[in-house]
Amino acid sequence: MPRFFIDAPLHAGALLDLPEPVVRHVQVLRLKTGDALTLFDGTGGEHPAVLTTLEKRHATAQLGEHDPREAEPPYRITLAQGIAGGDKMDWLIEKAIELGVTEIQPLATERSVIRLEGERAAKRVAHWQSLVQAACEQCGRNRVPRVLPIRPIGAWLSDRDVAKSDKWRVLLSPRADSGFDSLPLEAPSQPGVLLFGPEGGLAPQEEALARQAGFTAIRLGERILRTETAGIAVLAALAARWGGW
């Protein structure tokens, strides 16, 4: 059944004017008046709905009762990712959402191949947030994760909320002594952070700062994974280990 994110509170029984992007999507899917769809506002649960009118630039839907269904994993993970170039970051964010991350922190690092500041950075974050919403529509999640503003990795690591929090913190590094099997067998009760570098990984001084901020370094094995592979591999392995499927 088609699912659409609505950036406004939803209420059972309401007759809703659908936003223009949703109207366009409805038309692309060739839905018709009377067709069923599912709407969610990102705060949890969803509403079954029926398409009641459909015009060229306008459509309405009648909302049914709230369904509290959730598809969240039993743990909370922030993905802190050094900004990757090309379409790698888009792909990584989309797949990370499918695998259950609850927040994404893009980081400007020494080896990041693109530099984003000011208006360009804001536009890119907005673009990533739209990818998150689309991924939630596709994979069935009813809570929409946030993409946080881009931050330099040094400033982020020195932030008290990161360095002094009770979150568990893991850094992926080919120089680490411990492997994936050193992580707990059961999902931690507190939220955590996974930190990954961009192409080429984190610079040695960045990794040293992360360790000083309480990050535990792990490695996956003898093969060096690309940045767009490493994060997804770890998230998938944790989902299998901690019951996140």
C-alpha positions, 0 to 999 in steps of 0.5 A: 500500500502506498505510504506518504509522510505528512509534515503536519499533525494527523488526526483520525477522521480528518479530511486532509488536503494533501501537500503538493509533493504528495499529490504529484507522487499520487499521480505518478503512481496512478492512484484513483479516487477511492484507493487506499493509502497510509499516512504518517506524520513522523511522531509514531504510528500511522493512519489508514486513509482513502483518497477522496478527491484527485485533481491536477494540483489538488487531492484530499484524503479521509483519515481513519483511526490511528494505528500505533504500529512501529518498525523501530529497532530495540536500540537507538543509534546516531550515525556520525559520518564523515561526508562522502563525495558524489552520491555515496552520502545519499546512498549511505543515508538511505540505507542507514534509515532502512537499517534503523538509525535514529539520527544522522550527524554529518561531519566535515573531516580532513579527508572529506572530498567535498566542502559544504558551508553556509547556504550550500550546507543547509541545502544539502542537509535539507536534501538529505532530510528529504531522502530520510523521509522517502526512505521511511515511506519505503521501509515502513518506519513511522518515526522520521530520524533527523539529519543534524547540521553539518559540524567539523569533527573536532568541534563535534567531538569536543561538544559536552553532549558527545564527550561527557554523555553516557552514550556508548561510542564506537569508532570503526578503524583499521588500526583498532586492536578489537574486533566486532565480536568485542561488542555486547551480545545484547542491545545496550539500554542507552543510545549510542553513536557509531563514527565512520570516516569518509573516503580514506578514513579519519586522519590519525589526529581525528581518530586520537580525538575520538578516542579521547572523547571516549570512543572505542575503536573496532575493526571488521577484519583484514579487508578495508571496506569503502566508507559507503560499505563500512557503516552499512555492514556494521548496522546490518551486523548489529541488527542481526546481533541485537534483534533489529530486524 
